[in-house]
Amino acid sequence: MSSYPDILAIDPMPDVMRERLEKIFTIHPFTSLENLKAISTRIRGVTTGGGSGVSTEIMDMLPNLEVISVNGVGTDRIDLNEASRRNIRVATTQNTLTDDVADMAIVLMMTVMRGIITNDQFVRAGKWPSAPLPMGHSLTGKRVGIAGFGHIGQAIAKRVSAFNMEVAYFNSRARPESRYRYEPDLKALAGWCDVLILAVSGGPRSTNMVNAEILDALGKNGVLVNIARGTVVDETALIKYLRQNEIAGAGLDVFQNEPQINHDFFSLSNVVLQAHQASATIETRAAMANLVADNIITYFNEGKVLTPVN
């Protein structure tokens, strides 16, 4: 039996992470709760993804758990109160993916507003120049509302400002250091803006925060972009509004029940779909994997994590 600490890997590890951790720790891929019973008392650390988190059932089975290192920034599937009560340190890969996620928000906004997918299909179908080209909408001068104004929301604001777009934000609290206007009411923000970009955290507080009322306020010319969590949007309402052209369009990187998403999205021409790819660049995923490893290694060497949540 190895004298190194035992680590439970809930999600498959990227090669760079696995190669580093296997030199120091005994790694146990999670297969089932039943199989976990045999090693549960040996597990002192967990690696996981933001989408998987650590279920209550798994956490309850690990009496000697000391640290959870998340490959992502989402902690909505980890009971942080219970982790705090048990003095389990939780770390994420915050700041490593900010720029790429903000970039994806811009890509989705531009793709919807300029009709990039529609135009690509138009050309591939051989309709150019025999039919009129569909026209998109200018970004310049449009109003962008950002829901959630942490690192990612602020990075989005910086980017859209470069297009001479006006910015306001909704957040749990105002950020006095920011030059952008704070709007404490999400419905009011949706009514003001042309593009509503979601960058809020997941969890019960934000579940279905974008519902029919918010979509009504966004209106027929409004565009919704979601790079936050699928749970933030009432998808039944969103599909209805898209189908009936009650909003102009949507760019979505995240969904409820992903990857088994609602097939009704597939028949809609005014929505652009991505497979939760906002942070999916070679550079960022390598940086994230290394930070997950760094957090685990630093904890067992120094008793701390580099990017703590609690």
Secondary structure, 3 states (H helix, E strand, C coil): CCCCCEEEECCCCCHHHHHHHHCCCEEEECCCHHHHCCCHHHEEEEEEECCCCCCHHHHHCCCCCCEEEEECCCCCCCCHHHHHHCCCEEECCCCCCHHHHHHHHHHHHHHHHCCHHHHHHHHHCCCCCCCCCCCCCCCCCCEEEEECCCHHHHHHHHHHHCCCCEEEEECCCCCCCCCCEECCCHHHHHHHCCEEEECCCCCHHHCCCECHHHHHHHCCCCEEEECCCHHHECHHHHHHHHHCCCCCEEEECCCCCCCCCCHHHHHCCCEEECCCCCCCCHHHHHHHHHHHHHHHHHHHHHCCCCCECC
